[in-house]
Amino acid sequence: MAKVFITGSADGLGRMAAELLVKEGHQVVLHARNKHRGQEAMAAVPGAETVVCGDLSSIAETKQVATAVNKLGKFDAVIHNAGVGYRERERINTADGLPHVFAVNSLAPYILTCLIQKPKRLIYLSSGLHREGDETLKDLEWKTRPWSGYNAYADSKLHDVILAFAMARKWPGVYSNAIEPGWVATKMGGPGAPDSLEEAPKTQVWLATSEDFEAMTTGRYFFHKKVRTFHPAAGRVDVQERFLKECERLSGVKFPI
C-alpha cells in the first residue's frame, strides 16, 4: 500500500486519480483550495484519509500546505496535479503580484517540492502544449510581454516538465517524471475535448504506485504509460538551473541541497 498526496484533487483528474488509488487500496490524502472544497472532496472520494486545504495561488498558503502535509508523515508519492487553464483573457494578479497561471501551475509545485519531505516518487502533470512554451524563461512575471492566457499556460506546462527533470537529476533517489494526460473533457479541457477521459488519470496512478519496471524510472515524459518526446529545453541543465533560481527569487523559498 502506498501513501499518496494529490494536489488539486477536489475535482477533475486529481479526484479521478484519488478514486482509482483508493479503489486499489492505497492511502490517499486530498488537497483542496479551501475548507468548503475540502468537504466536497472528502464526500466525493469515500475512503480518502483526509484533506489538506490551501490556495496554491498564495505563496504563504502554499507553504502552509507543505507544513500540513509534513505533519502527516512521509509520503511514498506526491502527484502535482493542481492547475488552472488557458482561458484567462486578462492577466489575473495574485496577492503576491504574480500572474495567477504562473503562481498555481509553476511556482506552487516548486514550493511544495522544496518543502515537503522527499517522497519516493514525484509526478508532475504537464500538457502537450508545453512544446509551445518559452524556453528562454524571460519575463516569467509577464511584466513586459502582452498578456496571452494561452501562452502563459503553455509556458507553465513547460515549467512543470523542467521541474520534473531537474528533480530527476538532483535527487537520484527519487523517481521524478512528467506526464501528459491528454486533452480531455474536464472543467479545464471543455466538453469538446477529444481524448479519453477514462485513460487520463491512469498514468499518474501507475507512476505513483506500480512496481512495473517501466514505471520505476526517472526523468521521463509519459502519455498513457508510454514514453513520449518532449520540449528539448526541459532536459537542459542550464534551463533547469535558471528556472530553479527564478522560482527561488520569486517565492523566497531556497531549493534544498
WOHUWO-V110401 format. One record per backbone hydrogen bond with DSSP energy under -1.0 kcal/mol. NH is the residue of the N-H (numbers start at 0). CO is the residue of the C=O. E is the energy in kcal/mol with one decimal. If there is no record, write none. Layout:
NH:CO:E / NH:CO:E
//
This chain:
3:26:-2.9 / 4:76:-2.1 / 5:28:-2.0 / 6:78:-2.2 / 8:30:-1.6 / 14:10:-1.3 / 15:11:-2.1 / 16:12:-2.5 / 17:13:-2.1 / 18:14:-2.5 / 19:15:-2.0 / 20:16:-2.4 / 21:17:-2.6 / 22:18:-2.2 / 23:19:-1.6 / 24:21:-1.6 / 25:20:-2.6 / 26:1:-2.6 / 28:3:-2.8 / 29:49:-2.7 / 31:51:-1.9 / 37:33:-2.3 / 38:34:-2.4 / 39:35:-1.8 / 40:36:-2.3 / 41:37:-2.4 / 42:38:-1.9 / 43:39:-1.9 / 44:40:-1.6 / 47:44:-2.0 / 48:27:-2.8 / 51:29:-2.4 / 53:31:-2.2 / 57:54:-1.7 / 61:57:-2.3 / 62:58:-2.1 / 63:59:-1.8 / 64:60:-2.1 / 65:61:-2.0 / 66:62:-2.1 / 67:63:-2.5 / 68:64:-2.5 / 69:65:-2.4 / 70:66:-1.5 / 71:68:-1.3 / 72:69:-1.6 / 75:2:-2.0 / 76:2:-1.8 / 77:120:-2.0 / 78:4:-2.9 / 79:122:-3.5 / 80:78:-1.6 / 88:86:-1.3 / 93:97:-2.5 / 96:93:-1.9 / 99:91:-2.8 / 102:98:-2.7 / 103:99:-2.3 / 104:100:-2.4 / 105:101:-1.9 / 106:101:-2.6 / 107:102:-2.0 / 109:105:-1.2 / 110:106:-2.6 / 111:107:-2.8 / 112:108:-2.3 / 113:109:-2.3 / 114:110:-2.2 / 115:111:-2.7 / 120:75:-1.6 / 121:174:-3.3 / 122:77:-2.3 / 123:176:-2.2 / 124:79:-2.2 / 125:178:-3.3 / 129:126:-2.1 / 130:127:-1.4 / 131:128:-2.1 / 132:129:-2.0 / 141:138:-1.8 / 151:147:-2.7 / 152:148:-2.1 / 153:149:-2.4 / 154:150:-2.8 / 155:151:-2.2 / 156:152:-2.1 / 157:153:-1.7 / 158:154:-2.4 / 159:155:-1.6 / 160:156:-1.2 / 161:157:-2.5 / 162:158:-2.7 / 163:159:-2.2 / 164:160:-2.5 / 165:161:-2.3 / 166:162:-2.2 / 167:163:-1.8 / 168:164:-1.7 / 169:165:-2.7 / 170:166:-2.8 / 173:170:-2.2 / 174:119:-2.6 / 176:121:-2.3 / 177:219:-2.4 / 178:123:-2.3 / 179:221:-2.8 / 183:181:-1.1 / 185:183:-2.3 / 189:185:-2.5 / 192:189:-1.4 / 194:182:-2.6 / 199:195:-1.1 / 201:198:-1.4 / 204:200:-1.4 / 205:201:-2.4 / 206:202:-2.7 / 207:203:-1.6 / 208:204:-1.3 / 209:205:-2.6 / 215:211:-1.5 / 216:214:-1.7 / 218:175:-3.3 / 221:177:-2.5 / 222:225:-2.7 / 225:222:-1.3 / 227:220:-3.2 / 233:230:-1.8 / 234:231:-1.3 / 235:232:-1.6 / 239:235:-2.3 / 240:236:-2.8 / 241:237:-2.0 / 242:238:-2.4 / 243:239:-2.4 / 244:240:-2.1 / 245:241:-2.1 / 246:242:-2.4 / 247:243:-2.3 / 248:244:-2.3 / 249:245:-2.4 / 250:246:-2.2 / 251:247:-2.2
//
